[in-house]
Protein backbone atom coordinates (compact mmCIF):
# COMPACT_ATOMS: atom_id res chain seq x y z
CA UNK A 1 0.00 0.00 0.00
CA UNK A 2 2.91 2.33 0.79
CA UNK A 3 6.31 1.87 -0.76
CA UNK A 4 9.46 3.35 0.75
CA UNK A 5 12.81 3.73 -0.98
CA UNK A 6 15.92 4.88 0.84
CA UNK A 7 18.93 6.54 -0.75
CA UNK A 8 22.09 8.33 0.30
CA UNK A 9 23.93 5.67 2.23
CA UNK A 10 27.59 4.91 1.85
CA UNK A 11 31.00 5.07 3.46
CA UNK A 12 32.19 8.05 5.44
CA UNK A 13 35.03 8.74 7.83
CA UNK A 14 34.42 9.45 11.48
CA UNK A 15 33.46 13.05 11.98
CA UNK A 16 31.94 13.31 8.54
CA UNK A 17 28.37 13.73 7.39
CA UNK A 18 25.82 11.92 5.28
CA UNK A 19 22.26 12.70 4.29
CA UNK A 20 19.73 9.94 3.84
CA UNK A 21 16.52 10.31 1.89
CA UNK A 22 13.35 8.24 1.90
CA UNK A 23 10.76 8.63 -0.84
CA UNK A 24 7.25 7.36 -0.18
CA UNK A 25 4.78 6.36 -2.84
CA UNK A 26 1.45 4.60 -3.08
CA UNK A 27 -1.27 5.31 -0.55
CA UNK A 28 0.73 8.04 1.15
CA UNK A 29 -2.33 9.82 2.55
CA UNK A 30 -2.51 7.11 5.19
CA UNK A 31 0.92 8.02 6.60
CA UNK A 32 0.86 9.94 9.86
CA UNK A 33 4.46 9.49 10.95
CA UNK A 34 7.74 8.37 9.50
CA UNK A 35 10.95 7.37 11.15
CA UNK A 36 14.46 6.11 10.71
CA UNK A 37 15.62 2.92 12.36
CA UNK A 38 18.97 1.22 12.27
CA UNK A 39 20.28 -2.25 12.93
CA UNK A 40 23.88 -3.22 13.46
CA UNK A 41 25.06 -6.84 13.12
CA UNK A 42 24.05 -8.88 16.15
CA UNK A 43 21.92 -6.10 17.59
CA UNK A 44 18.22 -5.32 17.67
CA UNK A 45 16.67 -2.76 15.40
CA UNK A 46 16.46 0.57 17.19
CA UNK A 47 14.85 3.92 16.63
CA UNK A 48 17.06 6.72 15.36
CA UNK A 49 14.56 9.52 14.84
CA UNK A 50 10.92 10.03 13.94
CA UNK A 51 8.74 12.85 12.69
CA UNK A 52 5.00 13.40 12.57
CA UNK A 53 3.97 14.08 9.01
CA UNK A 54 1.50 16.89 9.53
CA UNK A 55 3.03 18.86 12.37
CA UNK A 56 6.70 18.03 11.96
CA UNK A 57 7.15 17.07 15.61
CA UNK A 58 10.41 15.18 16.01
CA UNK A 59 11.90 12.69 18.41
CA UNK A 60 15.47 11.41 18.61
CA UNK A 61 17.34 8.61 20.21
CA UNK A 62 19.68 9.82 22.92
CA UNK A 63 22.65 8.47 21.01
CA UNK A 64 22.06 10.77 18.03
CA UNK A 65 20.38 13.78 19.61
CA UNK A 66 22.33 16.90 18.73
CA UNK A 67 24.10 15.21 15.82
CA UNK A 68 21.29 14.07 13.54
CA UNK A 69 18.40 16.07 12.13
CA UNK A 70 15.23 14.52 10.77
CA UNK A 71 13.02 16.48 8.40
CA UNK A 72 10.41 15.98 5.73
CA UNK A 73 8.96 17.69 2.67
CA UNK A 74 5.25 17.08 2.86
CA UNK A 75 4.48 17.90 -0.77
CA UNK A 76 7.14 15.49 -2.02
CA UNK A 77 6.41 12.87 0.63
CA UNK A 78 10.11 12.60 1.23
CA UNK A 79 11.87 12.24 4.56
CA UNK A 80 15.49 13.07 5.28
CA UNK A 81 18.06 12.30 7.91
CA UNK A 82 21.02 14.64 8.07
CA UNK A 83 23.75 12.83 9.97
CA UNK A 84 26.63 14.90 11.30
CA UNK A 85 29.65 14.11 13.46
CA UNK A 86 29.34 10.47 12.54
CA UNK A 87 30.95 7.85 14.73
CA UNK A 88 31.96 4.26 14.02
CA UNK A 89 29.16 3.09 16.29
CA UNK A 90 26.70 4.69 13.89
CA UNK A 91 27.56 1.97 11.38
CA UNK A 92 24.40 0.04 10.61
CA UNK A 93 21.74 -0.68 8.05
CA UNK A 94 19.34 2.23 8.17
CA UNK A 95 15.66 1.66 7.50
CA UNK A 96 12.95 4.09 6.55
CA UNK A 97 9.58 3.31 8.12
CA UNK A 98 6.07 4.75 7.94
CA UNK A 99 3.17 4.45 10.34
CA UNK A 100 -0.57 4.93 10.01
CA UNK A 101 -0.72 5.68 13.74
CA UNK A 102 -0.99 9.42 14.46
CA UNK A 103 1.30 9.03 17.46
CA UNK A 104 5.06 8.95 17.01
CA UNK A 105 6.13 5.43 17.81
CA UNK A 106 9.61 4.48 18.96
CA UNK A 107 9.34 0.72 18.55
CA UNK A 108 9.51 -1.15 15.23
CA UNK A 109 6.10 -2.73 15.86
CA UNK A 110 4.56 0.72 15.68
CA UNK A 111 5.40 1.07 11.99
CA UNK A 112 3.46 -0.55 9.19
CA UNK A 113 5.68 -0.04 6.16
CA UNK A 114 9.40 -0.46 5.70
CA UNK A 115 12.04 0.23 3.13
CA UNK A 116 14.65 -2.34 2.23
CA UNK A 117 17.36 -0.57 4.19
CA UNK A 118 20.64 1.05 3.19
CA UNK A 119 24.08 0.55 4.65
CA UNK A 120 25.91 3.37 6.38
CA UNK A 121 29.51 2.62 7.25
CA UNK A 122 31.59 4.97 9.36
CA UNK A 123 35.29 4.21 9.34
CA UNK A 124 37.46 5.04 12.37
C-alpha positions in Angstrom: 0.0 0.0 0.0 2.9 2.3 0.8 6.3 1.9 -0.8 9.5 3.4 0.7 12.8 3.7 -1.0 15.9 4.9 0.8 18.9 6.5 -0.7 22.1 8.3 0.3 23.9 5.7 2.2 27.6 4.9 1.8 31.0 5.1 3.5 32.2 8.1 5.4 35.0 8.7 7.8 34.4 9.4 11.5 33.5 13.1 12.0 31.9 13.3 8.5 28.4 13.7 7.4 25.8 11.9 5.3 22.3 12.7 4.3 19.7 9.9 3.8 16.5 10.3 1.9 13.4 8.2 1.9 10.8 8.6 -0.8 7.3 7.4 -0.2 4.8 6.4 -2.8 1.5 4.6 -3.1 -1.3 5.3 -0.6 0.7 8.0 1.2 -2.3 9.8 2.6 -2.5 7.1 5.2 0.9 8.0 6.6 0.9 9.9 9.9 4.5 9.5 11.0 7.7 8.4 9.5 10.9 7.4 11.2 14.5 6.1 10.7 15.6 2.9 12.4 19.0 1.2 12.3 20.3 -2.2 12.9 23.9 -3.2 13.5 25.1 -6.8 13.1 24.1 -8.9 16.1 21.9 -6.1 17.6 18.2 -5.3 17.7 16.7 -2.8 15.4 16.5 0.6 17.2 14.9 3.9 16.6 17.1 6.7 15.4 14.6 9.5 14.8 10.9 10.0 13.9 8.7 12.8 12.7 5.0 13.4 12.6 4.0 14.1 9.0 1.5 16.9 9.5 3.0 18.9 12.4 6.7 18.0 12.0 7.1 17.1 15.6 10.4 15.2 16.0 11.9 12.7 18.4 15.5 11.4 18.6 17.3 8.6 20.2 19.7 9.8 22.9 22.7 8.5 21.0 22.1 10.8 18.0 20.4 13.8 19.6 22.3 16.9 18.7 24.1 15.2 15.8 21.3 14.1 13.5 18.4 16.1 12.1 15.2 14.5 10.8 13.0 16.5 8.4 10.4 16.0 5.7 9.0 17.7 2.7 5.2 17.1 2.9 4.5 17.9 -0.8 7.1 15.5 -2.0 6.4 12.9 0.6 10.1 12.6 1.2 11.9 12.2 4.6 15.5 13.1 5.3 18.1 12.3 7.9 21.0 14.6 8.1 23.8 12.8 10.0 26.6 14.9 11.3 29.6 14.1 13.5 29.3 10.5 12.5 31.0 7.9 14.7 32.0 4.3 14.0 29.2 3.1 16.3 26.7 4.7 13.9 27.6 2.0 11.4 24.4 0.0 10.6 21.7 -0.7 8.1 19.3 2.2 8.2 15.7 1.7 7.5 13.0 4.1 6.6 9.6 3.3 8.1 6.1 4.7 7.9 3.2 4.5 10.3 -0.6 4.9 10.0 -0.7 5.7 13.7 -1.0 9.4 14.5 1.3 9.0 17.5 5.1 8.9 17.0 6.1 5.4 17.8 9.6 4.5 19.0 9.3 0.7 18.6 9.5 -1.1 15.2 6.1 -2.7 15.9 4.6 0.7 15.7 5.4 1.1 12.0 3.5 -0.5 9.2 5.7 0.0 6.2 9.4 -0.5 5.7 12.0 0.2 3.1 14.6 -2.3 2.2 17.4 -0.6 4.2 20.6 1.0 3.2 24.1 0.6 4.7 25.9 3.4 6.4 29.5 2.6 7.3 31.6 5.0 9.4 35.3 4.2 9.3 37.5 5.0 12.4 
